[in-house]
Amino acid sequence: MLALTALCSLPAAFFSGELGPSLMLFAGLALICGVLLRRSFRTSSRARAASSSTAAVELPRLVDREQVELSELGRDIVGQIDSKLIVLQELIAQSERQIVRMEGLIEDLEQRSERTT
């Protein structure tokens, strides 16, 4: 808009001759570029404002969803640890029974070897 008023205030003699058409073309292109830049700036500022408000609304939902997933993952891990602990305790009990059995066999073997000697 400012370029258009500046062009109107220039004397008509300035546009005559060889520079006149080129200068008019340049002024027209500058005016079009200015209008398009202003329009795109307004559109982008509106889009940024809309996306920031959308992000502010979705952020608590995202945090809640992540918190639920994290608690589910924690429960799964605790369950896996508990089941592995039960298996480990059973293996320890089996090992202790085997140790007692083997100690009994060793004592029997020692007693038999003492009788034969």
Secondary structure, DSSP 8 states (H G I E B T S, - for coil): -HHHHHHHHS-GGGGSSSHHHHHHHHHHHHHHHHHHHHHHHHHHHHHHHHHHHHHHHHHHHHHHHHHHHHHHHHHHHHHHHHHHHHHHHHHHHHHHHHHHHHHHHHHHHHHHHHHH-
